[in-house]
Amino acid sequence: MTIKLNWHPLINEHAHDLDQHIDEHDLAHKITAGAEPESGNLDTQSMFEVHQALASFAESKAHANLDVMAVEASHVGFEAFERTMQSGHAARIELKFSETYYQPDKPHSRISAAYAFDKHCSDGLQQSQKAAGLEGDNHRALVALGSNLGDRVGMIEQACTEMKSRGLKVLRTSSLYESEPMYKTDQPSFLNGVCQIETTASPMELLNQLQHIEDLLGRVKTIENGPRTVDLDVLLYDNQTVDNERLQIPHPRISEREFVLRPLCDIVPQAFLPQPNILLDFSAQLDRLPPPTTPLVAQTPLTRFAPSATPPRSSDPDLPPGPLLTSSLPSRKTHLMAILNLTPDSFSSDGLHTSTFSPASLLPNLQSLLTHNVTILDIGGESTRPHASPLSPSDELARVLPTVKFIRSNPDFNPLLLSIDTYHASVARACVEAGADIINDVSAGQLDADMLPTVADLGCTYIMGHMRGTPQTMNTLTSYPSGLIPSITSELNQRVQDAMAAGVPRWRIVLDPGIGFAKTGAQNLDILRRLGKLRAADGLQGLPWCVGVSRKGFVGSVTGCEGTEMMGERVWGTAGAVSACVAGGADVVRVHDWVEMGRVVRMADAVWRV
């Protein structure tokens, strides 16, 4: 159980006096007396007094075999806190805050502290798991992932697959970050990440499992901190500490390694090391590190690794490694995604679906895509324009699958990545198994419950669009009372969590703000103005973005090119919108006119990607 309180401490000349011990009844009295009558929020107690009160209360309850209660600097109110106290759920209390308080020796010091009392519990580890909703002997651990030899992404993903096969459930993953080697510098750069797992294994059993996976994947340890195909380290195991010849938990070098702290902050930014002398959470520890000589760069692979499915393109020795999106690199290039609509009712009037259509007729266009450095071809068989009639998965597949097979049958087009614009899981599976690389789902898994687990099983990169409702209803769902950008942030954050819970790694996720999907024309423009804020939003940092503005209705409205007969005239307005995408930080732009937009992107990159 987690209880949150809104703290408004009063600072006075006694605030630094920490020699107070308040019993349970006095604590309840103090919080009751300090609560505001209307909201129930704590408003009048010194933070330091409450620290000691909570600490004393936690210790007094620590002998009982009870659940965990966490107290953070947020808003819930007194009544919920009082109910929790009455129920006796308080084996452990964490109190976290970050405010400026008066101290005689440090008048302007900033404090961030946590008080944890698991060590007083008969099994604090198991109690924290019960509080997280787990049963039995389940435990949670954070495992570092690293590789600097061969197909680095493939090795990390194969390690995760091996963990799952051994009953280690991967709950959440970080982005993957490229970093320069530490300690021994004359070796290739590393990809590093972190995953959170659930296991019934003890710490030593977990270590044995991870080392067996390392051996299976060809790790040969020659020198300390040297190159390796894969590296798996136990960073944290619940809130336990372990110290023996083979294993130290927490990992002794967490606090000095940005390539560990940064991915940890993707998963548990406000967590603390289970050590009494550590007063900073992971986010604060990361902020205190000196600036690196070479900043870490988040990497998102576009080709897939899926050992359980058909051979992935990344395993073909005749192909160079696929491109990586590097969303945190200021000088990165913007990738082009060209649109291929195999539909009779596309909003842009460029659909190719006719009774006489043959994939072979695409050859000139396919050659042009390679000539003009298009990275991705996005193939769609169902229109998702407003009010479009839904299509059955079988009909959609009949439109797109022959084209996927035709392109993949010609080795000349292997460098061209194929994306499938679909929200149907069965279409996604058939196309990826035929050679497609990416699934582009405007609904982010909301329109087919099987989509997220299917993407996880396929091991492909997943573009998650922001949309509300369906294409038939989305134009009625454009109200955002909490604000457009905060609402998109919140809803996409939830979609990301849903995807990771289904097994999709964070490093396989690309976000799309959903221009034209449950948005008015004014809202579309607002997204372009504030795309940088979306990229920097809590929970979404480090993720790449794919943005589609090409020929859309708001472009026609602004430029006076409304109606299908003026669709071809929207190229100039599209150019302006694509430039705004690049300026806002888009990693991929989805376009119809790839020749013209390729020139626009090169110019925009020259201006903003430096």
Beta strands, then each sheet from edge to edge (+ up, - down):
strand 1: 2-5
strand 2: 68-73
strand 3: 92-95
strand 4: 97-100
strand 5: 110-113
strand 6: 139-147
strand 7: 169-173
strand 8: 176-179
strand 9: 190-199
strand 10: 231-237
strand 11: 242-243
strand 12: 248-249
strand 13: 297-301
strand 14: 324-325
strand 15: 335-341
strand 16: 376-380
strand 17: 417-421
strand 18: 438-441
strand 19: 461-465
strand 20: 509-512
strand 21: 546-548
strand 22: 588-591
sheet 1: 1+ 2+ 3+
sheet 2: 4+ 5-
sheet 3: 7+ 9- 6+ 10-
sheet 4: 7+ 9- 8+ 13- 14+
sheet 5: 11+ 12-
sheet 6: 20+ 19+ 18+ 17+ 16+ 15+ 22+ 21+
end
